[in-house]
Amino acid sequence: MKNPLFATKPLSSLLSEAQESGERSLKRTLGPYQLVGFGVGAIIGAGIFTLTGIAAATKAGPALTISFVLAAVACGFAGLCYSEFSTMIPIAGSAYTYSYATLGELLAWIIGWDLVLEYAVGAATVSIGWSATLVALLHSFHIDLPPAFLASPWQQVRLSDGTLIHGVINLPAVLVIVLISLLLVKGTQESSIVNAIIVFLKVGVIVVFIAIGWHFIQPANLTPFIPPNTGKFGEFGWSGVLSGAGKIFFAYIGFDAVSTAAQEAKNPKRDMPIGIFGSLAVCTVLFILYCYVLTGVVHYTDLNVAAPLSLALERIPYGWLSVAMNLAVIAGLTSVILVMMLGQSRVFFSMSSDGLLPKVFSAVHPKFRTPWRCNLLLMLFVGLFSAFAPISVVGDMTNIGTLFAFVLVCGGIIVMRRTNPDVPRSFRTPLVPLVPILGIIANLGLMYGLGLPNWIRLFAWMAIGLLIYFTYSRRHSRIRVLG
């Protein structure tokens, strides 16, 4: 008899549930160029606008450009594995859904619990960057909010006279989480036109900054390109480049959205790799140029802030540019928070529907038809991180959690080829098991670069998850209850 811990959810059951929820088969209308555009819009988000400065200041210096290449390689291996998962199971879903159908309940729970670090804690990270950008925008209009209410107690705030003080609570970050959560409760959705405008703004911000900022690069700021190691692993030198790749990995979160569009691609076997690698290539080039200009305009030692772009814009003598850029960044960050909070509520909704979480997470509002209680609980959870956690901590938690999910997905391809060899796949990861193994090694390498404290946080988070699984989820699992 098969161990219930590794019981899989039948594909027929997944398709039946999808039909019951009103989802219909999607038309295959996306070609390779549309998929590349979709991927670029999904990738360019909070990481490039928030964590780049911190990574340059504390990890890699100007050599952060090399870190972006390392992170892109790790994403490429994982992306190939995501593509096979998404085309094998042709319904909407996350890595949690894929794992439940192929790897079994326990690993599905681990990935689902781990996704909290990507979506919920990721939303908190973005909200802190959103807050810093708002503060910079208001400052350009000579409006300065009380500094104590703009950062967590473990994060320093620089006053106008240069004095450093510790914050009390990050109120703007909490405010944006509350407002977006209420929007999600009501069921407000972005229209395709609004979403396209936001994507255009995000890409435009980077392109305009590169074009104008290039003329204000100070060569002295880029020397030495790889600052010498301080004597501590991960602080400059080549170990800093590796550690920097793990920290700015946040910038690439969202590339897996390309793989979720597999059932809308005209020719998934050909177009999915083009979409994934095309979007990764475009974003990697943009990120490298952005980072080069950023560290050329502002010395890397001054970039340990949550809104590095705003700081760089202060060094460029165009007042209108700073205002326009900050407005565009705020719009882009708002959309990222919305997507992350929406994604987290859907993962919890699926886990609750499977019995692995209490029914409160899948309770649907009678009028708005949204998982409103789940949205409100997430508002409290994410709001606490936004209010009191420093951006470096929540950013690293998001990175190590997402990298761990990628490791499991890569490993899942190897297992799936053995346990489900005959299931139809419109896309197959090449060179299995070599590519998944390289993906595992690359992502574990980035995790290693994040340092011991983040590994301890990950193990603690997983321990909490396993405790919940063995005390509640295992006994209430629908697969177990229904036999």
N, C-alpha and C positions, 0 to 999 in steps of 0.2 A: 504493500500500500504506500502511495506517495506521501511523503511528509507534508502535512498541512501548511507548514511554514513556506513551502515552495510551490503551493498550489497556484496554478495560473488561472486567469480569468478568460474563459473561452472567447474567441474572436466573434462568434455568433452573438454572444451576450453583449459585447461592446457595440456591435452594429445595431442590435435591437434597442439598446438604450439610446443610441444616437437618434434612431427613428422616433422613439417615444418623446424625446426632447424637442422634436420638430425640426431637427437638422435635415437638410436635403443634400443630395449629391451636388458637388460644385462643378461648374463648367471648366473645362481645361482651356483657359484663355490666355495664360501667361507664357510669354516667350522668354528667351534668355535675357534680353535687355530689360524687360519688366521685372524679372527676378533680381537682376543686379540692382536696379533702382529700389526695389522693395528692401533688399538687404542693406543698402547704404542708409536708407531712412531708418531702419531698425537699429543699426549699429551706432550711428552717430547720436550720442546722447550725453548722459551726465558725466561719464568718465573723463572725456576729453576736456570738459569745461571745469571739472572740480578737482580730480586727483592728480592731474598732470603736474601741477606746480609742486605739490607735496612730494611726489615721487622724485622729481628733479632735485628738490632741495635736500632731501634726506637719503636718497638711494643712489642715483646714477648721474646726477648733474646733466650736462648737455648730451651725454651718451644715452640718455633716455630714448633717443631715436633708435638705437640698436635694440632697446628693450621692446619697442613696438614690433619690430620684426620677429623677435622670439615669441611674443604672445600671439602674433598672427599665425606662425607655424603650428603652435599648439592648437589653435582654433581650427586650422585647416584639417588636421587629423580627426578631431572630434566632429567636425562638420560632415565629413564623409560618412561617419557612423550614424549621425543623426539622420542623414538622408535615407539610409537604408531602413531605419526604424519607421520613418514617416511614410515611406512608400509601401512598406510591408503591411502596415495597419492603416488603411485609407479612411480614417475618420479624424475629426478634430481631437486634439489631445496633447498632453505634455509627455515628458520623459516618464512621469509617474504612470500614465496610462499604458505606454509602450511596455514598461517593465512588468506591469501586472499581467499583461497578456503573454509575456515571453519568459520572464525570469522568476516569477513567483511573488507571493504576497509580501514576504519579509523584505526582499530587495526593493519592491515597489514602495513599501512604507519608508525605507531608508532614503530613497530618492525623493519621495514626496516631502518628507520631513526636511531633507536637505534643501529642497527648493525654497523653503521659507527664507533661507539665508540669501538666495538670489533675488527673490521678489520683495518680501516684506522688509528685510534689513537693507536691501538695495534701495527701496523707496525712501527709507530713512536717510541713507547716504545722499541721495539726490536732493532731498528736502533741505539738507544742511547747505549744499551748494546753492540751491535756490534762494535760501535766506541771505547768504553772503552776496549774491548777485543783486538782490533787491536792495540791500544796504548800500552797495556801490552806486546803484542807479539813483536812489534817493539822495545820496551825498552829492551827486552831480547837480541836483536841484537845491543844494544847501539845506537839505533836510536830514538831520542826524538823530537817530533813535537812541535811547539809553543803552550804552554798550553792554551793561550787565545782563540785558534781556536779549542779547544777540548771539550768545554762545553758551555751551555747556559749562559746568563747573570745572571740567578738566581741559578746557580749551581757552587759550589766551586771546584777548582782544587788544589790538593796538589803538590807542587814542590818537586824536589829531596832533597832540604834542609829542608823540612817540612813546608814551608810557604804555606799558603792558599790564593789563589787569585780567583776572579770571572772570568768566561769565557766571551767571546764575542759572539761566534757562534760555533756550533758543526759541523764543515765541514765534517769530515768523515761520520757522520750520514746522512748528506744531500747527499753526494756522492753515498752511497750505495742505497739510495732511487731513485736517478736519474738513476743509471745504471740498476737497476731492472725494473724500469718503462719503460725504452727504450727496454729492453728485452721483456717485456710483449706486447709492441706495435708491435714488430716484430713477436711475436707469438712463441717465444722459449719455449719449454716445457721440463720438466725434464723427462728423460727416466726412466723406472721402475728400471733399474740397478743402475743408479746414485742415485735415491731416496732411494733405499735399502741400498746403501753404506752410505748415509748421516744418515739414521736411525740407522744403525749399529754404526756409529761414535758417535752419540748422546748418545746412551745407553752405549757404551763402555767407554765414558768419565766418566760417573757417576760410573760405576762399578769399573773401575781402580782407580779412586780417593778414593772411599770407601775402597778398598782393601789396597792401599798403605797408605792413610792418617790415617787409623785406628791406625797405629803404632806411630803416631806423635800427638795423642790426649793428651792435658794437662788437667787433671781432674779439676784443679783450674779454667779453663775457663768455665766449666759447672756448677759452683757453684756461686750463687744459680741458680737452674734450672729454677725457675720462679722468676725473679727479682721483688722486691717490687714495687708497684705502685708509680709513682712520684707525685701523687696528681691530675693528669689529666687523664680523661677517655681515654683508648686506649694506654697508655704508661706504659707497663709492668703490672704485676699482671694478674688476669684472664680476665680483660677487654682488656688487651694487647694481650692475646691469641686470643680473639675473633676478635679484630681489625687486628691482624696479619693474621688470616684466610682470612679476606676480601682482604688484600693486596696481599698475595701469591696465591689467587684464580687464578691469571693470569697463574700460572704454570699448571693449569688443563684445560685451554682453548684449545679446540681441541678435547675433548672427544666426543662431539656430532658428530664428523666425523664418528664414528662407526655407529650411527643411520642412516646416509645417505647411508650406504652400505647395507641397508636392502634388496633391490631388487637383490643384488648379493649373499645373504646368502642362503645356501641350505635349511635351516629350520629356518626361522626368528623367529618363536614363541619360539623355544628352544634356538637358537644360539645368538640372539640379547642380551638377558640379560647376557649370558655368556661373550660375547664380551665386553659389557659395564662394567660389574662389574669385569671381569677378568683383563681388562686393567687398570681400576681404582685401583684395589688391587695391581697389580704389580708396578704401578707408585707410589702409596702411600708408599709402603714399600721402594722403591728406594729413594723417596724424604725424608722419615724420616731418613734413614741411612745417606743420603747425608748431611742433615741438622745437624745431630748429629756430624758427622765428621767435618763439616765446622766450627761449633761453638766450637768444641773441639780443633781444630788446631789454630783458630784465636778467640780471645776474642770478644764477640758480640759487644762490644762498638767500635771496630775498623772496623766493617763490613759495615758501611754506604757508600758503593761505588757501582758503576754500574757494576763492574766485580769482584764479591766476590771470585769466583773460582781462578782467577788470583792472588789475594792477598794471598789466602791460599797456592797456589802452591809455592809462594815465601818463605814460612816457611818450605817447604819440600826440603831437600838437594839433589834434582835430577834435574839438569838444563834441561836435555832432556825432562823430564816429563812436565815441564811448556810449552815448545815450542810445543810439540805434542798435549797437551791438548788445548791450545789456538787456534791452527790450526783447530782442530776438532770442537771446539765451534763456531768459525767463520763460518765454513761450515754449521753447524747446524742452526745458527741464520740466515744465508743467505737464506736457504730454507724456514724458517718460514716467513721471510719478503715477499718472493715470493708468498707463499700460501695466506698470508693475503691480499696482494695487488691484487692478482688475484681474491680472494673471494669478495673483496669490489667492484671491477669493474663489477663482475657478478651480484651482488645485484643491483647496480645502473643501469646496463643494463636491468634487469628485470623490475625495477620500471619505467624506461624510456619507455620501450616497452608497459607498461600498461598506459602510459600517465601521470604518477604521477611526473615525472621529465622531463625537456626539452629534445628534441630529440638529442641534442649534446651528451648525455650520452649513446645513443644507436647507434650512427653513426659508421658504420663499414668501416675500411680501405679497399679500392678497391683491394689492392694487398695482404696484410697480413691477411685480414679477422678477424681483432681484433677491439674491441671498443677503437680505438687509442686516440680519443679526451678525452674520459673518463679517460684513463690511464694518459694522460698528465695533466689533471685538478687535478687528485688525486696526481700526483707527486708534484704539487705546494702546495696543501693543506697539505699533509703529510710532505713534506719537511720543511714547516714552523714550524710545531710542532717539528720535529727532530732538527731543527736548534736552536730554542729558548726556548723550554719548558724543565724543569727539569724532569728527569725520574720518580721521585716520583709522580708528578702531572699527567703525561700522563698515567702512570701505573694504578693509582687509577681511572682515568676516564674510562679506558678500563674495569677495574674490575666492577665498579658500572653499567656500561652500559650493560655488559654481564649478570650480575646477574639480572638486570631488565628484560632483554629478557627472561631469564629462568623463572622468576616469571610469565610473560605473557604466556609462553608456558605451564607451569603447570596449570594456570587458563584456558587456552584454551582447555585442555583435559576435564575439567568439563563441559564447555559450549558445546564442540563438542559431548559429550555423550548424551546431551539433544537435540541438534539440528540435529545431523546426526547419530542417533542410529543404522541405518541399513546399513551404508556403510561398505563394507568388510574390515576387519583388520586381517592381519596375526599375529599381535602381539597386545595384549591388556594390557594396564597398570593395574596392579593388585590393588585391594582394592580402587577403585575410589568411593567416592572422597577423601578418607583418604590419599593416597600416594601423589596426587597433592597438597592437603592442607599442608602436611608436607613439600613438596618441596617449596611451597610458603613461609612458615614460616622460613625454614632453609635459603633460599636465601635472604629473607628480613632481617634475623638476621645478615648475613654477610654484607649486605648493611648498616645496622645500625652501624656495627663496623667500617665502613670506615669514619664515622664522618660527621658533618654538612657541612663543606666546599664542600665535594664531592656531597652531596645531592643538594646543591645549584647549582653546575655545571650541574648536571643531569637535574634539573628542567629548568635551563636556556637553555640547549640544546634541551629539549623537547618543550619548548616554541617557540624556533626558528623553530623547525620542524613543529609544528602546524600552525604557521604563514604562512609558505610556503605552507602547505597543503590547508588551507582555502583561500589563495590568488591566488594560481596557480593550485595545483594538483587537487583539487576538480572540477574545471571548465574544466580541460583537460583530466580527467579520461576517458579511453576508454569505460568502462562500462556505464558511464553516457552519453557520446557522442553517443554511439551506441544504447543506450536505453536498 
